[in-house]
Amino acid sequence: MTGAIELAQVSVVRSGARLLDGIDWTVREGERWIVLGPNGAGKTTLMQIAGAAGHPTSGTASILGQQLGTVDVFELRTRIGHTSLTVADQIPPAESVRDAVLSAAHGVTGRWREEYDGIDTAQADQIIGELGIAHLAQRTFGTLSEGERKRVLIARALMTDPEMIVLDEPAAGLDLGAREDLVSSLQNLASDESAPVLVLVTHHVEEIPPGFTHVLLLREGRVVAQGPIPTTLTAANLTATFGTELELSVSEGRYSARRVRYGRRAAR
């Protein structure tokens, strides 16, 4: 099976700094990946390659079966969904949530004179419902909270029927309630067998939605560990990734981590 992402010995060097160093990583259809690491780990650079927005300095990178450097990346990017502040800033504040999602079918961020058929509107309504934001459908985008906006952006990304969605720190800046709403929406998305490949970047294990299957841990541009979450997301791997001794707990599919208390560390 061809991987959605296939990286072989990928390195990125900019201004003399090595941002990624020999990354081997394969993401297959049906998988839902978490990319986890501290600031400066190389997560953003890795997502630029995964989203066909950057090229490796060395190594090979194939995205959705197309090798970077040999294909039209502008065409390739249309097959990948993104959620970004750039898109949010382009949506007119007076646009309804339903229209903000629907207009993605024509690649615009504000309805004008374009026409939509029944299939488009039915799809928009279905996606809005599945992400748990049907109650926001008639609200204007400018009145939404930050957490509500981020769920609308995910719905908008799904509207284009992408083969992969890259979610770069979608919970950043959210309060606890908004984060939990977002995690719930992503859990619903991850459980849908027809959903595209999902790659979610985060600093925090608490933001990992149930239903995600694999994790890639990065530190200083290198892979610390990667594989299925149950066997790869361990206290030892987290400690190596974040450079401080951590303990990990899990309850009903949700993870939490904290630093090992000094007394317990001294007793080891």
C-alpha positions as CSV (number, residue, x, y, z in Angstrom):
1,M,0.0,0.0,0.0
2,T,1.3,3.4,-1.0
3,G,1.8,5.7,2.0
4,A,0.1,9.1,2.4
5,I,3.5,10.3,3.6
6,E,6.7,8.5,2.9
7,L,9.9,10.2,4.1
8,A,13.3,8.5,3.7
9,Q,16.3,10.1,5.4
10,V,14.8,13.6,5.1
11,S,16.9,16.5,6.4
12,V,16.3,20.2,6.2
13,V,19.0,22.8,6.7
14,R,18.3,26.5,6.7
15,S,20.9,29.2,7.4
16,G,23.3,26.6,8.6
17,A,20.8,25.2,11.2
18,R,19.7,21.6,10.8
19,L,16.0,21.6,11.5
20,L,15.3,18.0,10.6
21,D,18.0,15.3,10.6
22,G,17.5,12.0,8.8
23,I,13.8,11.5,9.3
24,D,12.2,8.2,8.2
25,W,8.4,8.2,8.5
26,T,5.6,6.5,6.8
27,V,1.9,7.3,7.2
28,R,-0.6,4.9,5.6
29,E,-4.2,5.3,4.6
30,G,-6.6,4.9,7.5
31,E,-4.0,6.0,10.1
32,R,-4.4,8.9,12.5
33,W,-1.1,10.3,13.7
34,I,0.0,12.6,16.5
35,V,3.3,14.5,16.1
36,L,4.5,15.4,19.6
37,G,7.5,17.3,20.8
38,P,8.8,20.5,22.5
39,N,9.3,23.9,20.9
40,G,12.1,23.7,18.4
41,A,11.7,20.0,17.8
42,G,11.1,20.5,14.1
43,K,7.4,19.9,14.1
44,T,6.5,22.9,11.9
45,T,9.2,22.1,9.4
46,L,8.0,18.5,9.2
47,M,4.4,19.7,8.6
48,Q,5.6,22.0,5.8
49,I,7.0,18.9,4.0
50,A,3.9,16.8,4.8
51,G,1.7,19.6,3.4
52,A,3.8,20.0,0.3
53,A,4.7,23.5,1.4
54,G,8.5,22.8,1.7
55,H,11.2,20.6,0.3
56,P,13.9,18.6,2.0
57,T,17.5,19.6,1.7
58,S,18.4,15.9,1.3
59,G,16.5,12.6,1.3
60,T,13.3,11.9,-0.5
61,A,9.7,12.8,0.4
62,S,6.6,11.4,-1.3
63,I,3.2,12.9,-0.4
64,L,0.1,11.1,-1.5
65,G,2.2,9.1,-3.9
66,Q,3.9,12.1,-5.5
67,Q,7.6,12.7,-4.9
68,L,8.4,16.3,-4.0
69,G,10.7,18.0,-6.5
70,T,9.2,16.1,-9.4
71,V,5.5,17.2,-9.3
72,D,3.4,20.4,-9.4
73,V,3.1,21.1,-5.7
74,F,0.3,23.6,-6.3
75,E,-1.9,20.8,-7.7
76,L,-0.7,18.4,-4.9
77,R,-1.7,20.9,-2.2
78,T,-5.3,20.9,-3.4
79,R,-5.5,17.3,-2.1
80,I,-4.4,18.3,1.4
81,G,-6.6,20.0,4.0
82,H,-5.2,22.6,6.3
83,T,-6.5,24.6,9.2
84,S,-4.7,27.9,9.6
85,L,-5.1,31.4,11.0
86,T,-4.5,32.7,7.5
87,V,-7.8,31.1,6.3
88,A,-9.6,32.4,9.4
89,D,-8.5,35.9,8.8
90,Q,-9.8,35.8,5.2
91,I,-13.4,34.7,6.2
92,P,-15.7,37.8,6.3
93,P,-16.9,38.3,9.9
94,A,-20.5,38.6,8.7
95,E,-20.4,35.2,6.9
96,S,-22.6,32.5,8.4
97,V,-20.9,29.4,9.6
98,R,-22.8,27.3,7.1
99,D,-21.6,29.6,4.2
100,A,-18.1,29.6,5.6
101,V,-18.0,25.8,5.3
102,L,-20.0,25.7,2.0
103,S,-17.8,28.2,0.2
104,A,-14.8,26.0,0.5
105,A,-16.3,23.9,-2.3
106,H,-15.4,26.8,-4.7
107,G,-12.2,27.6,-3.0
108,V,-13.4,31.0,-1.8
109,T,-13.7,32.6,1.6
110,G,-16.8,34.7,1.1
111,R,-20.0,33.9,-0.8
112,W,-20.5,36.1,-3.9
113,R,-22.3,34.9,-7.0
114,E,-21.1,31.3,-7.2
115,E,-23.8,28.6,-7.2
116,Y,-24.0,25.5,-5.1
117,D,-26.0,22.4,-5.8
118,G,-27.9,20.1,-3.4
119,I,-24.9,17.8,-3.0
120,D,-22.8,20.7,-1.8
121,T,-25.3,21.9,0.7
122,A,-26.0,18.4,2.0
123,Q,-22.3,17.7,2.4
124,A,-21.8,20.9,4.3
125,D,-24.7,20.2,6.7
126,Q,-23.5,16.6,7.2
127,I,-19.9,17.8,8.1
128,I,-21.2,20.5,10.4
129,G,-23.4,18.0,12.2
130,E,-20.6,15.4,12.5
131,L,-18.3,17.9,14.1
132,G,-20.9,18.9,16.6
133,I,-21.4,22.5,15.5
134,A,-24.9,22.4,13.9
135,H,-26.0,24.8,16.6
136,L,-23.6,27.3,15.2
137,A,-24.7,27.0,11.6
138,Q,-26.6,30.4,11.4
139,R,-24.1,32.3,13.6
140,T,-21.8,34.7,11.9
141,F,-18.1,33.8,11.9
142,G,-17.1,37.0,13.6
143,T,-19.2,36.2,16.7
144,L,-17.5,32.9,17.3
145,S,-15.1,32.1,20.1
146,E,-11.6,30.9,19.1
147,G,-12.5,27.3,19.8
148,E,-15.6,27.5,17.7
149,R,-13.7,29.1,14.9
150,K,-11.2,26.2,14.9
151,R,-13.9,23.6,14.6
152,V,-15.4,25.6,11.7
153,L,-12.0,25.6,10.0
154,I,-11.8,21.8,10.3
155,A,-15.3,21.5,8.8
156,R,-14.2,23.8,6.0
157,A,-11.1,21.7,5.4
158,L,-13.3,18.6,5.1
159,M,-15.6,20.2,2.6
160,T,-12.9,19.9,-0.2
161,D,-12.8,16.1,0.2
162,P,-9.0,16.0,1.0
163,E,-7.0,12.9,1.1
164,M,-5.2,14.1,4.2
165,I,-5.7,16.8,6.8
166,V,-2.8,18.5,8.6
167,L,-3.8,20.0,12.0
168,D,-0.9,22.1,13.3
169,E,-1.5,22.7,17.0
170,P,-5.3,23.2,16.7
171,A,-5.8,23.5,20.4
172,A,-3.2,26.3,20.9
173,G,-4.6,29.2,22.8
174,L,-7.9,27.5,23.8
175,D,-9.3,27.5,27.3
176,L,-10.1,24.1,28.9
177,G,-13.7,24.0,27.8
178,A,-12.9,24.9,24.2
179,R,-10.1,22.4,24.1
180,E,-12.4,19.6,25.3
181,D,-15.0,20.6,22.6
182,L,-12.3,20.4,20.0
183,V,-10.9,17.1,21.2
184,S,-14.5,15.7,21.1
185,S,-14.9,16.8,17.5
186,L,-11.6,15.3,16.5
187,Q,-12.5,12.1,18.3
188,N,-15.7,11.9,16.2
189,L,-13.7,12.6,13.0
190,A,-11.0,10.0,13.9
191,S,-13.6,7.3,14.4
192,D,-15.1,7.8,10.9
193,E,-13.7,5.2,8.6
194,S,-14.3,7.4,5.6
195,A,-12.3,10.3,7.1
196,P,-9.0,11.2,5.4
197,V,-5.6,10.6,6.9
198,L,-5.2,12.8,9.9
199,V,-1.9,14.3,11.2
200,L,-2.2,16.4,14.4
201,V,0.7,18.3,15.9
202,T,0.7,19.2,19.6
203,H,3.0,19.9,22.6
204,H,0.6,18.2,25.1
205,V,-0.5,14.6,25.5
206,E,-3.7,16.0,27.1
207,E,-4.7,17.1,23.6
208,I,-4.6,13.7,22.0
209,P,-8.1,12.7,21.0
210,P,-9.2,9.0,21.5
211,G,-9.2,7.3,18.1
212,F,-5.8,8.5,17.0
213,T,-3.7,5.4,16.2
214,H,0.0,6.4,16.0
215,V,2.5,8.8,17.4
216,L,5.8,10.3,16.2
217,L,8.0,11.9,19.0
218,L,10.5,14.5,17.9
219,R,13.4,16.2,19.7
220,E,16.0,18.6,18.0
221,G,15.0,17.5,14.5
222,R,15.4,13.8,15.2
223,V,12.9,11.0,15.8
224,V,12.9,9.8,19.4
225,A,10.3,7.1,18.8
226,Q,7.4,6.3,16.5
227,G,4.7,3.7,16.2
228,P,1.3,2.7,17.6
229,I,0.2,4.9,20.5
230,P,-0.3,2.1,23.1
231,T,3.3,0.9,22.8
232,T,5.1,4.1,21.8
233,L,3.6,6.7,24.0
234,T,5.4,5.8,27.2
235,A,6.9,7.7,30.2
236,A,10.4,6.7,29.0
237,N,9.9,8.1,25.5
238,L,8.2,11.3,26.8
239,T,11.2,11.8,29.2
240,A,13.6,11.4,26.3
241,T,11.5,13.8,24.1
242,F,11.0,16.6,26.5
243,G,14.3,16.3,28.5
244,T,12.7,16.1,31.9
245,E,11.6,13.0,33.9
246,L,7.9,12.5,33.3
247,E,5.2,10.1,34.4
248,L,2.3,9.2,32.2
249,S,-1.2,8.2,33.0
250,V,-4.2,7.2,30.8
251,S,-7.9,7.0,31.6
252,E,-10.6,6.1,29.1
253,G,-8.3,6.9,26.2
254,R,-7.2,10.3,27.5
255,Y,-3.5,10.9,28.5
256,S,-2.0,13.2,31.0
257,A,1.7,13.7,32.0
258,R,3.5,15.5,34.8
259,R,7.0,15.8,36.1
260,V,8.1,13.1,38.5
261,R,8.2,14.4,42.1
262,Y,11.6,15.0,43.5
263,G,11.0,12.6,46.4
264,R,10.1,9.8,44.0
265,R,13.0,10.6,41.8
266,A,15.5,10.4,44.7
267,A,14.0,7.1,45.8
268,R,14.8,5.4,42.5
